[in-house]
Amino acid sequence: MTSRSARPLSVAVVGGGWAGLAAAVKATLDGHQVTVFEASRHWGGRARTVLCNTPHGPLQLDNGQHILIGAYTRTLDLMQRVGVNPQEVLLRLPLTLVNGQGTGLQFPNLPAPLDAAWGIWRNPQWTAGEKLALLWRATRWAGSRFQCAPQSTVGDLCAGLPTALVQQFLAPLCVSALNTPMHEASGQVFLTVLRDALFAGAGGSNLLIPRVPLGQLWPEPAVRWLTQHGARCHLGQRVTALQRWGSQWQVMDQTFDAVIWANYQNKPLLPLINQSLSATESDNSIPLQYTAIATVYAQALDVPVHWQLPHPMLALADSAIHPAQFVFDRGQLGNPPGVLAFVVSAASGSATDIERAVLRQGQSQLGLNLAPIQTILEKRATFACTPQAHRPPTHIDHNLWRVGDEVAGPYPATLEGAMRSGWDATFAQ
C-alpha cells in the first residue's frame, strides 16, 4: 500500500524511461510534487515506440521486441494504476518454446509448478531419462531455496545435464532472460528468475506479449496520468548539472528536496554519484559490462494474404551464422500480416551483418523469403548478468536515488527490474 507523506517534497526525476516514470508515479502517489526531465524527444528510454516508414506506409514498431512474464507483478500493478488494462494490451500465453515445425516445450494451463512438470514430461523431443534428469535437477534447485554460490554460472548449475535439455531449453531460456550466454551468466540471478516464474504462483511462467507498441503499454499512459495528477513532465530537457545545497539538491537552475536519477547514460556527468559508486565497490566485484540486442524487422514475401506463423513466438536454432534465438509474428500482435521480428540477444557485429545473417536464417529455418524493414541494434541494451558483477546501489546520498534495471537487485536487466527499482525509491523528511 502507498501512504501519503506527512510533508510533500519537491522531487526531480531525471530520465523518462520505465524506471524513472515508475519512480515518478510512486512519488506522486505518496503526495510529492514531481518534475520529470527527459533529454530525448520521446518517453520510454530503451523500451519505446519507433515510427518506421515502409513502402506500404508508416509502421509503428518498437526499438526492440520485448516480452513480459506473469511473474512481473510490479509492472502489471503499475500499468493498472495509470489506467492500462493488461488483459487488453498483452497477449497471455502459457510458456511455449516451440520451433517452426511445432515441436518443443509447451506448458499447459495448470497451477505452478504442475504446469512446468507436465510440460517437461509431455515434451516429445526428450527421452524419459532426459525429462527425469531435468525434473530432478529442478527439485534440487528448489530444495536449496534457489540459492547457489555467488561465483556459480548457469553453466555450472546445468553441468551434467543431457545436451538436448541444454540446447533446446536451458540455453535459450538463459540468453533470453539474462541476455548472457549460460557459461558466463549468473547462476543466482537465473535461479531467482526460475523461482518467480515457475514456482511462485499461478500464471507466473505465462508469456505476456505486447499487442500494442511499447509506448502505449506504459510510458505514454504514465505521463498522461502524471500530468493529470499535477506532475510536470518535460521532453527535450537534458540535465547536465547536479549539486547539493544543504539538505536540498540543485538540478540545473532549480532546487528540489529529492532527486531520482534514472538516466544511466548521463552517469559521467555526476562526479558525486560516480565517487559514491566507486567507494562501494569491493575487491571481488566486477564492473558492469554492457551487451547488445538486435531486432530485425522483416516482411514475409510470397505468402497468402492472411498468412501467419503457427505461434506468435517461435524458438530458433541459433549459431554463429544464424544468430537469432526467437522470431515474433507481429501480424498476430497488431501489425500487418507477415511482419516479423527476429531477436538476437547478446548480439555482436554490425547491424548490416546481423540483418543479412537473420534473413538467411529465416530462409533456412522457416522457408521464408524475407524483405528487411528495419534493423535496430541497441549496443547498450542491457548489462552482462555475470556472477558477482558490481551493480550500483540505489540509495546514493540523502534523498538522492539512482534507479534503473542495472542497479542492485535480484533481477536481470528486465522491465520488471526497472519498475521495481523505481517503485522502491523513498525519501527522508
C-alpha positions in Angstrom: 0.0 0.0 0.0 1.1 3.6 -0.7 0.9 6.1 2.1 1.0 9.8 1.6 3.9 11.7 3.0 3.4 14.0 6.1 5.2 16.8 4.2 5.1 16.9 0.4 8.5 17.2 -1.1 9.6 18.6 -4.4 11.1 15.7 -6.4 13.1 15.8 -9.6 13.2 12.6 -11.7 16.0 12.7 -14.3 15.1 10.3 -17.1 11.7 9.3 -18.6 12.3 5.6 -19.1 10.3 2.8 -17.4 12.2 3.1 -14.1 12.1 6.9 -14.0 8.3 7.0 -14.7 7.7 4.3 -12.2 9.5 6.4 -9.6 7.6 9.5 -10.6 4.2 7.6 -10.3 5.2 6.3 -6.8 6.3 9.7 -5.6 3.1 11.3 -6.9 1.0 8.6 -5.2 2.9 9.5 -2.0 1.8 13.1 -2.3 5.0 14.7 -3.6 5.3 17.3 -6.3 7.2 15.7 -9.2 9.1 17.1 -12.1 10.3 14.7 -14.8 13.2 15.7 -17.1 13.8 13.6 -20.3 16.6 14.6 -22.6 15.3 13.0 -25.7 12.1 13.7 -27.7 10.3 10.5 -26.6 9.3 8.7 -23.4 10.3 5.1 -22.6 14.1 5.1 -22.8 15.3 1.7 -24.1 11.8 0.3 -24.4 9.9 2.8 -26.6 7.9 3.0 -29.8 9.6 3.9 -33.1 7.9 5.0 -36.3 9.2 3.3 -39.4 8.5 4.4 -43.0 7.8 1.4 -45.3 6.7 1.1 -49.0 3.2 0.4 -47.6 3.1 3.4 -45.3 4.3 4.3 -41.8 4.5 1.4 -39.3 4.7 1.6 -35.5 7.4 -0.7 -34.2 9.5 -0.9 -31.1 13.2 -0.2 -30.6 13.4 -3.8 -29.5 11.0 -6.7 -29.2 10.1 -7.1 -25.6 8.1 -9.7 -23.7 6.9 -9.9 -20.1 6.0 -12.8 -17.9 3.2 -13.4 -15.5 5.7 -13.0 -12.6 6.2 -9.3 -13.4 3.8 -8.3 -10.7 5.1 -4.8 -10.1 4.9 -3.9 -13.8 1.3 -5.2 -14.1 0.3 -3.4 -10.9 1.7 -0.1 -12.1 0.1 -0.4 -15.6 -3.3 -0.8 -13.9 -2.6 2.2 -11.6 -2.2 4.5 -14.7 -5.3 3.1 -16.4 -3.9 0.4 -18.6 -5.7 -3.0 -18.7 -3.1 -5.7 -19.0 -5.7 -8.1 -20.4 -6.3 -5.8 -23.4 -2.7 -4.8 -24.2 -0.9 -8.1 -23.5 -1.4 -11.5 -25.1 -1.1 -14.0 -22.3 0.1 -17.5 -23.3 1.4 -20.5 -21.4 5.1 -20.7 -21.7 5.8 -22.1 -25.1 9.2 -22.7 -26.7 8.4 -24.4 -30.0 10.2 -24.3 -33.3 8.9 -23.8 -36.8 7.9 -27.5 -37.0 5.7 -27.1 -34.0 7.8 -29.2 -31.6 9.3 -28.2 -28.4 8.3 -27.3 -24.8 4.7 -26.2 -24.2 3.3 -25.6 -20.7 -0.4 -26.4 -20.1 -2.7 -24.0 -18.3 -2.2 -25.5 -14.8 -1.1 -24.1 -11.4 2.6 -23.8 -10.7 4.7 -25.9 -10.6 2.4 -28.5 -12.1 2.5 -26.6 -15.4 6.3 -26.9 -15.6 6.4 -30.6 -14.6 3.6 -31.6 -17.0 5.1 -29.5 -19.8 8.5 -31.1 -19.3 7.1 -34.6 -19.1 5.0 -34.2 -22.2 7.8 -32.8 -24.4 8.1 -35.4 -27.3 11.7 -34.3 -28.1 13.2 -35.6 -24.9 13.6 -39.1 -23.7 12.2 -40.3 -20.3 15.7 -40.2 -18.9 16.3 -36.6 -20.1 13.0 -35.5 -18.6 13.7 -37.2 -15.2 17.2 -35.5 -15.2 15.7 -32.1 -15.6 12.9 -32.6 -13.1 15.4 -34.0 -10.6 17.8 -31.0 -11.1 14.9 -28.6 -10.7 13.9 -30.4 -7.5 17.5 -29.9 -6.2 17.3 -26.2 -7.0 14.1 -25.8 -5.2 15.5 -27.8 -2.2 18.3 -25.3 -2.0 15.8 -22.5 -1.9 17.0 -21.4 -5.2 20.4 -20.3 -3.8 23.8 -21.1 -5.1 27.4 -20.0 -4.6 27.9 -16.3 -5.8 30.5 -17.3 -8.3 28.4 -20.0 -10.0 27.4 -19.6 -13.6 24.3 -21.1 -15.3 26.7 -23.5 -17.0 27.8 -24.7 -13.6 24.2 -25.2 -12.4 23.4 -27.3 -15.6 26.6 -29.3 -15.6 26.0 -33.0 -16.3 22.5 -32.4 -17.8 21.8 -34.0 -21.2 22.8 -31.9 -24.2 19.3 -31.8 -25.6 17.9 -30.2 -22.5 20.6 -27.6 -22.5 20.4 -26.7 -26.2 16.6 -26.8 -26.5 15.5 -25.3 -23.2 18.1 -24.0 -20.7 20.4 -22.2 -23.1 17.7 -20.2 -24.9 15.9 -19.5 -21.6 19.1 -18.2 -20.1 20.0 -15.9 -23.0 16.5 -14.6 -23.3 16.2 -13.8 -19.6 19.7 -12.7 -18.8 21.0 -11.7 -22.3 24.1 -13.5 -21.4 25.4 -16.9 -22.6 25.0 -19.6 -19.9 28.7 -20.2 -19.5 29.0 -16.6 -18.4 25.6 -15.9 -16.8 25.0 -15.5 -13.1 23.6 -18.7 -11.7 22.0 -16.9 -8.7 20.0 -14.5 -10.9 18.9 -17.3 -13.2 17.6 -19.3 -10.1 15.7 -16.2 -9.0 14.0 -15.9 -12.3 13.1 -19.6 -12.3 11.8 -19.4 -8.8 9.5 -16.5 -9.5 8.4 -17.7 -13.0 8.0 -21.4 -12.4 7.3 -21.8 -8.7 6.0 -18.6 -7.2 2.3 -18.8 -8.2 -0.3 -19.4 -10.9 0.5 -17.8 -14.2 4.0 -16.8 -13.2 5.5 -18.6 -16.2 3.0 -17.2 -18.7 4.4 -15.2 -21.6 2.9 -11.7 -21.9 3.5 -10.4 -25.4 2.6 -6.8 -26.1 -0.3 -6.3 -28.6 0.4 -2.6 -28.8 3.5 -0.5 -29.3 5.7 -0.2 -26.1 4.8 3.5 -25.8 1.2 2.6 -25.3 2.0 -0.1 -22.8 3.4 2.1 -20.1 5.3 5.3 -20.9 2.6 7.3 -22.6 -0.2 6.4 -20.2 2.1 7.0 -17.2 2.9 10.5 -18.5 -0.8 11.3 -19.0 -1.5 10.1 -15.5 1.3 12.1 -14.0 0.2 15.3 -15.8 -3.4 14.7 -14.7 -2.1 14.4 -11.1 -0.1 17.7 -11.1 3.3 16.5 -12.2 5.4 18.4 -14.7 6.8 16.3 -17.5 9.4 17.8 -19.8 10.8 16.3 -23.0 14.0 17.6 -24.6 15.5 18.8 -21.4 18.9 17.4 -20.6 20.2 17.7 -17.1 23.9 18.4 -17.1 24.4 19.7 -13.5 23.6 18.4 -10.0 24.8 19.9 -6.8 23.9 19.5 -3.2 22.8 22.6 -1.2 22.5 21.7 2.5 19.6 19.3 2.7 18.4 20.1 -0.9 19.6 19.5 -4.4 20.1 21.9 -7.3 19.2 20.4 -10.6 20.4 22.9 -13.3 18.9 26.2 -12.0 16.1 24.6 -9.9 16.1 23.4 -6.3 14.5 20.2 -5.2 14.1 18.3 -1.9 15.0 15.0 -3.6 16.4 13.7 -6.8 15.8 10.3 -8.6 18.5 9.7 -11.2 17.1 7.4 -13.9 19.4 8.2 -16.8 22.3 5.7 -16.8 23.8 7.3 -20.0 24.4 10.6 -18.2 26.3 9.0 -15.3 29.7 10.5 -16.2 28.2 14.0 -15.7 27.7 13.3 -12.0 31.0 13.1 -10.1 29.1 12.9 -6.8 27.4 9.7 -7.9 30.5 8.3 -9.5 32.5 8.8 -6.3 29.8 7.1 -4.2 29.7 4.1 -6.6 33.5 3.7 -6.6 33.5 3.8 -2.8 31.1 0.9 -2.6 33.0 -1.4 -4.9 34.7 -4.4 -3.3 37.9 -6.1 -4.4 35.8 -9.1 -5.7 33.3 -7.1 -7.7 33.5 -6.8 -11.5 32.4 -3.6 -13.2 29.3 -3.9 -15.3 29.8 -4.7 -19.0 27.0 -3.8 -21.4 25.8 -6.1 -24.2 23.8 -5.5 -27.3 20.4 -6.7 -28.5 19.4 -6.6 -32.2 15.8 -6.7 -33.5 15.5 -7.4 -37.2 12.1 -6.5 -38.6 11.3 -8.1 -41.9 8.3 -8.7 -44.2 7.5 -12.2 -45.4 7.1 -12.2 -49.2 5.1 -14.6 -51.4 2.8 -15.7 -48.7 -1.1 -15.8 -48.6 -2.9 -12.6 -47.5 -3.8 -13.9 -44.1 -0.6 -15.9 -43.6 0.8 -16.3 -40.0 3.3 -18.3 -38.1 1.9 -21.3 -36.1 2.5 -19.4 -32.9 3.0 -15.7 -32.1 6.6 -16.6 -30.9 8.8 -19.4 -32.2 12.2 -20.5 -30.9 15.0 -20.7 -33.5 18.2 -22.7 -33.5 20.9 -20.1 -33.1 24.5 -20.4 -34.2 27.4 -18.3 -35.4 25.8 -18.0 -38.8 22.2 -18.0 -37.6 22.2 -15.5 -34.7 18.5 -15.1 -33.8 17.1 -17.0 -30.9 13.4 -16.1 -31.4 11.0 -14.8 -34.0 7.8 -13.0 -33.3 4.8 -12.8 -35.6 3.9 -9.1 -35.4 0.9 -9.8 -37.6 -0.7 -11.5 -34.7 0.2 -8.6 -32.4 -1.3 -5.6 -34.1 1.0 -5.1 -37.1 0.0 -6.0 -40.8 0.2 -9.7 -41.7 3.7 -11.0 -42.5 5.6 -8.5 -40.3 8.2 -10.5 -38.3 10.6 -9.5 -35.5 13.7 -11.6 -35.1 15.5 -11.1 -31.8 19.3 -11.5 -31.4 20.3 -11.4 -27.7 24.0 -10.9 -26.8 24.4 -9.6 -30.4 27.8 -9.0 -32.0 28.8 -7.4 -35.3 27.3 -4.6 -37.3 23.6 -4.1 -37.9 24.1 -4.8 -41.6 25.8 -8.1 -41.0 23.3 -9.2 -38.4 20.4 -8.4 -40.7 21.9 -10.4 -43.6 22.5 -13.4 -41.3 19.0 -13.3 -40.0 17.4 -13.1 -43.4 19.4 -16.2 -44.4 18.3 -17.8 -41.1 14.6 -17.1 -41.9 15.0 -18.8 -45.3 16.9 -21.8 -43.9 14.8 -22.5 -40.8 11.4 -21.1 -41.7 11.4 -21.4 -45.5 10.6 -17.7 -45.9 11.6 -15.2 -48.5 12.1 -12.0 -46.4 12.5 -8.4 -47.2 14.1 -6.2 -44.5 12.0 -3.5 -42.9 14.4 -2.1 -40.3 17.1 -3.4 -38.0 17.5 -1.8 -34.6 20.8 -2.5 -32.8 20.8 -1.3 -29.2 24.5 -1.6 -28.3 24.0 -0.9 -24.6 20.6 -2.6 -24.3 21.4 -4.4 -21.1 24.3 -5.3 -18.8 26.0 -8.7 -18.9 24.5 -10.5 -16.0 27.6 -12.3 -14.8 28.4 -13.7 -11.3 29.4 -11.0 -8.8 29.1 -8.2 -11.3 29.0 -4.9 -9.4 25.6 -3.4 -9.7 25.5 0.2 -8.4 23.5 0.8 -5.2 20.1 2.5 -5.4 20.5 4.9 -2.4 23.4 7.3 -3.1 23.0 10.1 -0.6 20.4 12.0 1.4 17.3 11.9 -0.8 19.4 11.0 -3.8 18.4 7.8 -5.6 19.6 6.0 -8.7 17.0 3.7 -10.4 17.1 1.5 -13.4 17.3 -2.1 -14.4 21.1 -2.2 -13.8 21.0 -1.1 -10.2 21.4 -3.6 -7.3 18.5 -6.0 -7.2 17.5 -9.7 -7.7 16.5 -9.4 -11.3 18.5 -9.2 -14.6 18.0 -6.2 -16.9 14.3 -6.5 -17.4 11.3 -4.2 -17.5 10.3 -5.6 -14.1 13.7 -4.9 -12.6 13.4 -1.3 -13.8 9.9 -0.9 -12.5 10.7 -2.3 -9.1 13.8 -0.1 -8.7 11.7 3.0 -9.4 8.9 1.9 -7.0 11.4 1.3 -4.2 12.8 4.9 -4.0 11.7 6.6 -0.8 12.6 9.9 0.9 13.5 11.2 4.3 11.5 14.1 5.7 
